């Protein structure tokens, strides 16, 4: 199994964990937020190459802005707000890592 495959599995695990715990509560998972942040950071390192960085950053920023807006709509309910909060905790470090990698590659050129 190569690093790209590991990154894909960790991405799927992070999304699944975010959705399940958003729907059902944190299920008693200690440090759920920290787990999501660490998974997101690893995904940012492993999954996004230089060619994909721009698309990933634009999509990530759009998602994070939208997720933040969803948290402010009470009619959507606690489950949607929980999913959005968990996905944000997962996606934010990935976006940060990719942004830093992009900046470093720009400086290196």
matplotlib code that plots the C-alpha trace (Angstrom):
import matplotlib.pyplot as plt

x = [0.0, 1.5, 1.1, -1.5, -3.7, -3.2, -4.2, -7.4, -8.4, -7.7, -9.7, -12.7, -12.2, -12.3, -15.4, -17.2, -16.2, -17.3, -20.7, -21.4, -20.5, -22.3, -25.5, -25.2, -23.2, -19.6, -20.3, -18.1, -15.0, -12.5, -10.7, -12.8, -11.9, -8.2, -8.5, -10.3, -7.6, -4.8, -6.5, -7.0, -3.4, -2.2, -4.6, -3.3, 0.3, -0.5, -3.4, -2.9, -0.1, 1.1, -1.1, -4.2, -3.4, -5.3, -8.5, -8.3, -7.7, -10.6, -12.9, -11.7, -12.2, -15.7, -16.6, -15.4, -17.3, -20.4, -20.0, -19.7, -22.9, -24.8, -23.9, -25.9, -29.2, -31.0, -33.8, -31.3, -31.0, -28.2, -27.3, -26.4, -24.6, -22.7, -21.7, -20.6, -18.6, -16.9, -16.2, -14.7, -12.4, -11.3, -10.9, -9.4, -5.9, -5.8, -6.5, -3.9, -1.2, -1.9, -1.8, 1.6, 2.9, 1.8, 3.5, 6.7, 6.7, 6.2, 9.1, 11.3, 10.7]
y = [0.0, 3.3, 6.7, 7.9, 4.9, 5.5, 9.2, 8.1, 5.7, 8.4, 10.9, 8.4, 7.6, 11.3, 12.1, 9.0, 9.8, 13.4, 12.4, 9.5, 11.5, 14.6, 12.5, 10.5, 12.7, 12.1, 8.5, 8.9, 9.2, 11.1, 14.0, 13.6, 17.1, 16.4, 13.1, 15.0, 17.7, 15.1, 13.1, 16.3, 17.3, 13.9, 14.1, 17.5, 16.1, 12.9, 13.5, 16.8, 17.2, 20.4, 20.2, 19.7, 22.4, 25.3, 23.3, 21.9, 25.3, 26.9, 24.0, 23.9, 27.6, 27.4, 24.4, 26.0, 29.2, 27.3, 25.0, 28.1, 29.5, 26.2, 26.4, 29.7, 28.2, 26.7, 25.2, 22.7, 21.1, 19.9, 17.0, 19.1, 21.6, 18.7, 17.3, 20.7, 21.4, 18.0, 18.3, 21.8, 20.4, 17.7, 20.0, 23.1, 21.5, 19.9, 23.3, 24.9, 22.3, 22.6, 26.4, 26.2, 23.7, 26.0, 29.0, 27.1, 25.9, 29.5, 30.7, 27.9, 28.8]
z = [0.0, -1.0, 0.7, -1.8, -0.9, 2.8, 2.3, 0.5, 3.2, 5.9, 3.9, 3.8, 7.5, 8.4, 6.3, 7.7, 11.3, 10.8, 9.4, 11.9, 14.9, 13.6, 13.3, 16.5, 18.8, 19.5, 20.5, 23.6, 21.5, 23.6, 21.9, 18.7, 17.6, 17.9, 16.0, 13.2, 13.1, 13.0, 10.3, 8.3, 8.6, 7.4, 4.5, 3.6, 3.5, 1.7, -0.7, -2.4, -5.0, -6.5, -9.6, -7.4, -4.9, -6.5, -7.0, -3.5, -1.9, -3.7, -2.9, 0.7, 1.3, -0.3, 1.8, 5.1, 4.3, 3.6, 6.6, 8.8, 7.4, 8.0, 11.7, 11.9, 10.5, 13.5, 11.3, 9.9, 13.2, 15.5, 13.2, 10.2, 12.4, 14.0, 10.7, 9.4, 12.5, 12.3, 8.6, 9.3, 12.0, 9.5, 6.5, 8.1, 8.8, 5.3, 3.7, 6.0, 5.1, 1.4, 1.6, 3.4, 0.9, -2.0, -0.4, 0.1, -3.5, -4.6, -2.5, -3.8, -7.4]

ax = plt.figure().add_subplot(projection="3d")
ax.plot(x, y, z, "-o")
ax.set_aspect("equal")
plt.show()
